Amino acid sequence: MNKSTFTPMQWLKKGLPATLLFLSSLPARASGSGPVELKAGMVITSSIQVKKAVYRLNGQDSLNRPVIRISGNNITIDFNKAQLLGSNNKQLPNEYYGLAILVEGNNITIKNARVNGYKVALMATGCKNLVIENSDFSYNYRQQLQSTWLHEDVSDWMSYHHNENDEWLRYGAGIYLKDCSQATVTNNSITGGQCALMMMRCDDGMITGNDFSFNSAIGIGMYRSSRNNVLHNKLDFNVRGYSDGFYNRGQDSAGILVFEQCNKNVFAYNSVTHGGDGFFLWAGQTTMDTGEGGCNDNYVYKNDFSDAPTNGVEITFSRNRIIENIINGCDHGIWGGYSWETSISGNTFQKNRIGIAIEHGQNNNIGFNRFDGNKQAGIKLWARKIQPSDWGYANKKDTRSMKYLIYDNDFKNEKIGLDLTMTTDILGHNSFTNTEIPIKKDSTVVGFNTDADIDPVRIVDAQSKLVENWKTKSIPSSPGTEGRNQIRITEWGPYPYDHPYPYIFLKKIDSNDVYYFDVLGPATGSWSVWKTNDLRHITSMEGNFPAEIKAQRTGPDVQLQLQYTGEGYTGRFGAEQPAGTYIFSFRDFLPDINWEVNWYSWDKAHDPNKNYEQFKTVYNNNPVKSETAKKIDYTWWGSIGKNLPADSFAIVATGTVEVEKGKYRLSVTADDLVKIFVDGKLIIDFWDVTKYRYDEDTHHTAVVELNGRHTIRIEQVENSGYATLIFKLIPL
């Protein structure tokens, strides 16, 4: 874990006047002609210019009680580069709380604001013709990620599948718009957060010229939002769940997310590189249950979706147009499961694992695309023999894979051009150069005609009038260089190349306990080794940025502390550091614990979800499995071993540790239930399955004072399905 040399308390900028205001129980109404000072609880109902200052105003526990409320019609609020800084009594972004600004009314303009340190920076509800421009809503709430260089942690997975009750707000946001029509969001910045711009039931908006990059989840998210225009934005590096060479999961992060009945939106000329998915579209639960609707008739034109750990474009259960995009270096260029009447035309697919992958697609047109060097196949079409029985969609719709026009695509340097199975009625005429297997198909493919004479008009879609007349017809440049290996996920999200700070990034540890580090920071700065612990054979003692260091572990408490010297920079939580010298560090604490781990089966008579006291009598039985371990790090997608249960089991792990006096964080990810005892005292108690709704609910922490020798006991219960138990002891 890297240690920061600053906290949000250091936000005050050099040269700006500082205004320290405390929460007021009485709302104030703005008045007067001069610049207005902000106060907590203020209600603004007329046009004002805010006095330029830093306002350290903590939010409330509830998002229903904003620090500043803007209410009325036909007003302009010029924040004049004033900064609202919240959560001043907190150190870390996952602790940030409160709503800074709530906007209600019509024809309201918000401009030149800077808002940092809140759960949600700006929320607008029920507004028409809202304008948000030239503002910065960076460095607000974000989760502390638990995945490591070696494997992911399930608690980092997110779910955006439901938002009828504003479930998305649990992830925070820079901007959250609800029931806003004809909104304009332009020339704003959001970085260093979790979710940038999130839109709920918002139609006919214009989202242009923004930079929503380097967030740990979503650049732009839409739910039940239609006819919006999203053009010329920088939405790069909105990502988590990736470790180069080890796993590429994405964990439902995306540059653009479009869920649940979002129709007729235009997405054009956006840079959306290095996202978990670049573009992530899902029809929605309504469609999954009824077979009706979808996220249909969206126009995705001339964007760059390259270098996504998972899918450059994911479009499922819907009808859309994906035209002339750049989609290189992803796992799948396009994942189009159950897409129908979708056009995929004029795109470039290079160096993906698979260019286009569609299962159970129908009546799709794939034409005039360029495929070059995709590892497994250019296009892969297939179907499953059996559909999930609990899908209303599959029960109510014909889901056969059939009726494709695949025309005038250019395949070069491919292992397989077309990989087809269980698909019928394919018309195509394509070119293949240096392709090992141009067409691979089996006996389940029926009605395949490679010499079809197809009218190009059937493939090419008319261009959106908005796109045709748009003033800027180029994609913004990405702040990172090409390649997924540029994605470096820290415990707080992606490392930001557009505003680098000194950081030691662990790439891997080999079998000889050699640590491989990237040393990152401002290009004009330098670094030198300041202090180490339990390391030897350090390959470099000083240098410039970026650099690589290797060192071998010699003990249980690896520490590498480097000294930065150079220009000023923006720290990972947003604080401005002036030019000078700073210490930045890495620590990997591996306490010597010999764990005794036992697995037990349980039955309905000993249901842990009903009666813990009765359940724990199963610990008196003979365990079904036992082992000793040096660490608690288990994940199962099936049984815990040959002829052993996959469900209805419990674990008891007991170990003794000796540590120096200090504060330590107990960290555990457990599916489904868990208790942790230290010296017989219950420290973590998550034993109510009704509180387990999302993947993030599997993670639990507690801070304890330890000194000397202690016994730790972990009890974990698995009900059914996926199971995991990961424990860490972290010195603070």
WOMO-V320081 format. One record per residue. N is the residue number from 0. NEAR is the number of other ideal C-beta (glycine too) atoms within 8 Angstrom. Layout:
n = <N | N>
near = <NEAR | NEAR>
//
This chain:
n = <0 | 1 | 2 | 3 | 4 | 5 | 6 | 7 | 8 | 9 | 10 | 11 | 12 | 13 | 14 | 15 | 16 | 17 | 18 | 19 | 20 | 21 | 22 | 23 | 24 | 25 | 26 | 27 | 28 | 29 | 30 | 31 | 32 | 33 | 34 | 35 | 36 | 37 | 38 | 39 | 40 | 41 | 42 | 43 | 44 | 45 | 46 | 47 | 48 | 49 | 50 | 51 | 52 | 53 | 54 | 55 | 56 | 57 | 58 | 59 | 60 | 61 | 62 | 63 | 64 | 65 | 66 | 67 | 68 | 69 | 70 | 71 | 72 | 73 | 74 | 75 | 76 | 77 | 78 | 79 | 80 | 81 | 82 | 83 | 84 | 85 | 86 | 87 | 88 | 89 | 90 | 91 | 92 | 93 | 94 | 95 | 96 | 97 | 98 | 99 | 100 | 101 | 102 | 103 | 104 | 105 | 106 | 107 | 108 | 109 | 110 | 111 | 112 | 113 | 114 | 115 | 116 | 117 | 118 | 119 | 120 | 121 | 122 | 123 | 124 | 125 | 126 | 127 | 128 | 129 | 130 | 131 | 132 | 133 | 134 | 135 | 136 | 137 | 138 | 139 | 140 | 141 | 142 | 143 | 144 | 145 | 146 | 147 | 148 | 149 | 150 | 151 | 152 | 153 | 154 | 155 | 156 | 157 | 158 | 159 | 160 | 161 | 162 | 163 | 164 | 165 | 166 | 167 | 168 | 169 | 170 | 171 | 172 | 173 | 174 | 175 | 176 | 177 | 178 | 179 | 180 | 181 | 182 | 183 | 184 | 185 | 186 | 187 | 188 | 189 | 190 | 191 | 192 | 193 | 194 | 195 | 196 | 197 | 198 | 199 | 200 | 201 | 202 | 203 | 204 | 205 | 206 | 207 | 208 | 209 | 210 | 211 | 212 | 213 | 214 | 215 | 216 | 217 | 218 | 219 | 220 | 221 | 222 | 223 | 224 | 225 | 226 | 227 | 228 | 229 | 230 | 231 | 232 | 233 | 234 | 235 | 236 | 237 | 238 | 239 | 240 | 241 | 242 | 243 | 244 | 245 | 246 | 247 | 248 | 249 | 250 | 251 | 252 | 253 | 254 | 255 | 256 | 257 | 258 | 259 | 260 | 261 | 262 | 263 | 264 | 265 | 266 | 267 | 268 | 269 | 270 | 271 | 272 | 273 | 274 | 275 | 276 | 277 | 278 | 279 | 280 | 281 | 282 | 283 | 284 | 285 | 286 | 287 | 288 | 289 | 290 | 291 | 292 | 293 | 294 | 295 | 296 | 297 | 298 | 299 | 300 | 301 | 302 | 303 | 304 | 305 | 306 | 307 | 308 | 309 | 310 | 311 | 312 | 313 | 314 | 315 | 316 | 317 | 318 | 319 | 320 | 321 | 322 | 323 | 324 | 325 | 326 | 327 | 328 | 329 | 330 | 331 | 332 | 333 | 334 | 335 | 336 | 337 | 338 | 339 | 340 | 341 | 342 | 343 | 344 | 345 | 346 | 347 | 348 | 349 | 350 | 351 | 352 | 353 | 354 | 355 | 356 | 357 | 358 | 359 | 360 | 361 | 362 | 363 | 364 | 365 | 366 | 367 | 368 | 369 | 370 | 371 | 372 | 373 | 374 | 375 | 376 | 377 | 378 | 379 | 380 | 381 | 382 | 383 | 384 | 385 | 386 | 387 | 388 | 389 | 390 | 391 | 392 | 393 | 394 | 395 | 396 | 397 | 398 | 399 | 400 | 401 | 402 | 403 | 404 | 405 | 406 | 407 | 408 | 409 | 410 | 411 | 412 | 413 | 414 | 415 | 416 | 417 | 418 | 419 | 420 | 421 | 422 | 423 | 424 | 425 | 426 | 427 | 428 | 429 | 430 | 431 | 432 | 433 | 434 | 435 | 436 | 437 | 438 | 439 | 440 | 441 | 442 | 443 | 444 | 445 | 446 | 447 | 448 | 449 | 450 | 451 | 452 | 453 | 454 | 455 | 456 | 457 | 458 | 459 | 460 | 461 | 462 | 463 | 464 | 465 | 466 | 467 | 468 | 469 | 470 | 471 | 472 | 473 | 474 | 475 | 476 | 477 | 478 | 479 | 480 | 481 | 482 | 483 | 484 | 485 | 486 | 487 | 488 | 489 | 490 | 491 | 492 | 493 | 494 | 495 | 496 | 497 | 498 | 499 | 500 | 501 | 502 | 503 | 504 | 505 | 506 | 507 | 508 | 509 | 510 | 511 | 512 | 513 | 514 | 515 | 516 | 517 | 518 | 519 | 520 | 521 | 522 | 523 | 524 | 525 | 526 | 527 | 528 | 529 | 530 | 531 | 532 | 533 | 534 | 535 | 536 | 537 | 538 | 539 | 540 | 541 | 542 | 543 | 544 | 545 | 546 | 547 | 548 | 549 | 550 | 551 | 552 | 553 | 554 | 555 | 556 | 557 | 558 | 559 | 560 | 561 | 562 | 563 | 564 | 565 | 566 | 567 | 568 | 569 | 570 | 571 | 572 | 573 | 574 | 575 | 576 | 577 | 578 | 579 | 580 | 581 | 582 | 583 | 584 | 585 | 586 | 587 | 588 | 589 | 590 | 591 | 592 | 593 | 594 | 595 | 596 | 597 | 598 | 599 | 600 | 601 | 602 | 603 | 604 | 605 | 606 | 607 | 608 | 609 | 610 | 611 | 612 | 613 | 614 | 615 | 616 | 617 | 618 | 619 | 620 | 621 | 622 | 623 | 624 | 625 | 626 | 627 | 628 | 629 | 630 | 631 | 632 | 633 | 634 | 635 | 636 | 637 | 638 | 639 | 640 | 641 | 642 | 643 | 644 | 645 | 646 | 647 | 648 | 649 | 650 | 651 | 652 | 653 | 654 | 655 | 656 | 657 | 658 | 659 | 660 | 661 | 662 | 663 | 664 | 665 | 666 | 667 | 668 | 669 | 670 | 671 | 672 | 673 | 674 | 675 | 676 | 677 | 678 | 679 | 680 | 681 | 682 | 683 | 684 | 685 | 686 | 687 | 688 | 689 | 690 | 691 | 692 | 693 | 694 | 695 | 696 | 697 | 698 | 699 | 700 | 701 | 702 | 703 | 704 | 705 | 706 | 707 | 708 | 709 | 710 | 711 | 712 | 713 | 714 | 715 | 716 | 717 | 718 | 719 | 720 | 721 | 722 | 723 | 724 | 725 | 726 | 727 | 728 | 729 | 730 | 731>
near = <7 | 11 | 7 | 8 | 8 | 8 | 8 | 14 | 5 | 7 | 14 | 7 | 8 | 6 | 3 | 10 | 6 | 8 | 11 | 5 | 11 | 5 | 7 | 10 | 4 | 5 | 8 | 9 | 8 | 11 | 4 | 5 | 2 | 5 | 9 | 10 | 10 | 14 | 9 | 11 | 11 | 13 | 11 | 14 | 9 | 8 | 5 | 10 | 7 | 13 | 12 | 9 | 12 | 13 | 12 | 12 | 14 | 13 | 14 | 10 | 4 | 5 | 10 | 4 | 7 | 13 | 16 | 12 | 11 | 16 | 9 | 10 | 7 | 6 | 14 | 7 | 14 | 9 | 12 | 10 | 7 | 15 | 13 | 16 | 12 | 17 | 13 | 10 | 4 | 10 | 5 | 7 | 13 | 8 | 8 | 14 | 13 | 16 | 15 | 15 | 16 | 12 | 14 | 10 | 11 | 9 | 9 | 18 | 11 | 15 | 13 | 9 | 14 | 11 | 15 | 17 | 12 | 19 | 12 | 16 | 12 | 17 | 15 | 17 | 10 | 7 | 16 | 8 | 11 | 16 | 11 | 15 | 12 | 7 | 15 | 10 | 17 | 12 | 10 | 20 | 13 | 15 | 9 | 9 | 13 | 12 | 12 | 7 | 8 | 7 | 8 | 10 | 13 | 12 | 11 | 15 | 11 | 12 | 8 | 12 | 8 | 8 | 12 | 4 | 5 | 7 | 8 | 14 | 11 | 6 | 12 | 14 | 17 | 14 | 16 | 12 | 16 | 12 | 9 | 15 | 11 | 10 | 15 | 13 | 14 | 13 | 7 | 15 | 10 | 15 | 14 | 15 | 18 | 14 | 14 | 16 | 16 | 14 | 14 | 14 | 9 | 14 | 10 | 7 | 16 | 10 | 14 | 13 | 6 | 14 | 9 | 17 | 14 | 14 | 19 | 14 | 13 | 16 | 17 | 16 | 16 | 14 | 14 | 10 | 13 | 11 | 8 | 15 | 12 | 13 | 16 | 11 | 16 | 12 | 15 | 16 | 15 | 19 | 16 | 15 | 16 | 14 | 11 | 8 | 4 | 8 | 8 | 9 | 11 | 17 | 12 | 12 | 15 | 17 | 16 | 17 | 12 | 13 | 15 | 13 | 12 | 14 | 10 | 9 | 15 | 14 | 13 | 17 | 14 | 17 | 13 | 14 | 15 | 14 | 19 | 17 | 17 | 18 | 17 | 14 | 16 | 12 | 14 | 13 | 8 | 11 | 15 | 11 | 8 | 10 | 9 | 5 | 9 | 10 | 16 | 10 | 8 | 16 | 14 | 13 | 15 | 10 | 16 | 11 | 16 | 14 | 12 | 18 | 13 | 13 | 15 | 16 | 17 | 14 | 14 | 12 | 11 | 15 | 9 | 15 | 12 | 13 | 14 | 7 | 15 | 10 | 16 | 14 | 11 | 18 | 10 | 15 | 15 | 18 | 12 | 16 | 10 | 11 | 15 | 10 | 6 | 15 | 13 | 13 | 16 | 8 | 15 | 10 | 16 | 11 | 8 | 16 | 8 | 14 | 15 | 15 | 11 | 14 | 11 | 11 | 14 | 13 | 7 | 16 | 12 | 13 | 16 | 10 | 15 | 10 | 15 | 11 | 8 | 17 | 8 | 9 | 14 | 15 | 14 | 12 | 14 | 11 | 11 | 8 | 4 | 3 | 8 | 5 | 5 | 3 | 9 | 9 | 14 | 9 | 9 | 7 | 7 | 4 | 10 | 8 | 13 | 9 | 8 | 15 | 13 | 12 | 16 | 10 | 15 | 10 | 13 | 12 | 7 | 16 | 9 | 14 | 14 | 15 | 12 | 14 | 11 | 9 | 13 | 10 | 8 | 14 | 10 | 13 | 9 | 13 | 7 | 9 | 8 | 5 | 14 | 5 | 8 | 8 | 8 | 8 | 9 | 6 | 3 | 7 | 13 | 6 | 7 | 9 | 8 | 8 | 5 | 10 | 4 | 10 | 4 | 10 | 5 | 7 | 13 | 10 | 7 | 4 | 8 | 10 | 6 | 10 | 14 | 7 | 6 | 11 | 4 | 7 | 6 | 5 | 11 | 10 | 5 | 10 | 11 | 10 | 5 | 8 | 7 | 13 | 5 | 11 | 13 | 9 | 13 | 12 | 7 | 11 | 13 | 15 | 11 | 13 | 10 | 8 | 7 | 13 | 13 | 13 | 13 | 13 | 11 | 11 | 8 | 9 | 10 | 7 | 3 | 5 | 8 | 11 | 14 | 12 | 14 | 11 | 15 | 13 | 16 | 11 | 7 | 5 | 14 | 10 | 15 | 10 | 11 | 7 | 6 | 10 | 8 | 10 | 14 | 6 | 8 | 11 | 7 | 8 | 5 | 7 | 9 | 7 | 14 | 7 | 10 | 10 | 11 | 11 | 14 | 11 | 12 | 6 | 7 | 8 | 11 | 15 | 12 | 15 | 12 | 14 | 11 | 13 | 9 | 10 | 7 | 7 | 14 | 8 | 12 | 9 | 13 | 12 | 11 | 11 | 12 | 6 | 5 | 7 | 5 | 9 | 9 | 13 | 11 | 12 | 12 | 10 | 10 | 8 | 8 | 7 | 11 | 8 | 12 | 9 | 12 | 11 | 13 | 13 | 11 | 12 | 7 | 4 | 5 | 10 | 10 | 11 | 6 | 6 | 6 | 7 | 5 | 9 | 14 | 8 | 7 | 11 | 9 | 4 | 7 | 3 | 8 | 9 | 9 | 7 | 5 | 6 | 8 | 5 | 8 | 11 | 7 | 9 | 10 | 11 | 4 | 4 | 9 | 10 | 6 | 4 | 4 | 11 | 9 | 8 | 8 | 9 | 15 | 15 | 15 | 11 | 15 | 10 | 10 | 10 | 11 | 7 | 13 | 5 | 7 | 10 | 9 | 13 | 11 | 16 | 12 | 15 | 14 | 13 | 12 | 9 | 14 | 14 | 11 | 16 | 12 | 12 | 6 | 6 | 6 | 7 | 10 | 12 | 6 | 11 | 9 | 7 | 8 | 4 | 7 | 12 | 4 | 8 | 10 | 10 | 9 | 12 | 11 | 12 | 9 | 9 | 8 | 9 | 7 | 11 | 7 | 7 | 6 | 11 | 10 | 14 | 10 | 16 | 12 | 11 | 14 | 13 | 10 | 5 | 6 | 8 | 13 | 13 | 16 | 13 | 13 | 8 | 14 | 9 | 11 | 7>
//
